[in-house]
Amino acid sequence: MRLWQVDREGDEACLQTLHGHASFVWSVAFSLDGSVLASGDNDGEIIGALAFSPDGTKLTSSNNNEEVSLWEVSNGRCLTTSSGRGLANWIRAMAFSRDGTMLAIGSNNHTLKLWQAEEASSTRTLRTFARHDGQVWCVAFSPDDPLLASGDDDGTLVIWDIQTEAPHQVLRSDRPYERMNIRGAKGLTEAQKSALKALGAFEEA
């Protein structure tokens, strides 16, 4: 794993190479103040996502066994591990709210879950947001926490109102063949048509 410095002019330099993993590194996360860096690999269990609490004292990790664990950063002690409750086997992204009371979890079952992180080192599900057609790969809270953003591998970004549980805004970037009508196109197999439609094309008379 390498640490890079990038300046405003776009120049970059490798500051340090970190060794310690025996297999592929799947996830990395900095603490909010930038003083601590966590990384996870697939040595036995795949660590799919990592997130520090805002005060930097706790770290959450997910694995490929439908589990989310909460760790004490100072001593490496696992405080609790939660499983089930509709978790997918691939949790792609996690983020704490700014006050540390909520944990957002995005996964490959197209859902975004919001947990309440309690002082007793446990969690409970507050609500589930379902709007994505693709796997949820990134999540982020707004600075004052009324909004939550989630992005998927289908190119869709949803901004949620946490209080009403309704989408505040849905953003989607154009795919390579967005709004291209392939009706009447000759020489295309059904597989090729399906591939083009996945990239934004449609077929209408």
C-alpha angles and dihedrals in degrees: 000000000000133000115214133194116213121185130202092265090059095252114142137193133183107241100183144353114221121207129192108095120102095195142026116319108232104174142022134182137178123214113247093260092046094238098114130046123195126194133183132201140186099256098139096328125037111236100213102179141009132194134176122217113246093257091049095234097108134047127194123206134183129206137192092263096077092262135132118195130196117212136193105233097204096060105012093242118155106232098187144341121212123197138171117018091123096305116157122230088244115054105184104182143014134183136177122224115247093258092047095237097111134048121200117207125193122190147168094269089078094251137116116211126198117207130188110233106213130200091242089072092255136107139213131195114256099180146329123234116205119183105107124103092192135052113286108242104167139030133180138172123224113247093259093039103234091113133050124195126204130180130196139197090256090072095255125134118193123193110202132202101226095204098050095030088224127127108262092192138352118210126187130178119221115263120223094268099029113162094359112145109216094182107134095014108146130221097025120132121217089254091054091048090052090050092051092048090052086056094052106278123129137196118223135143 
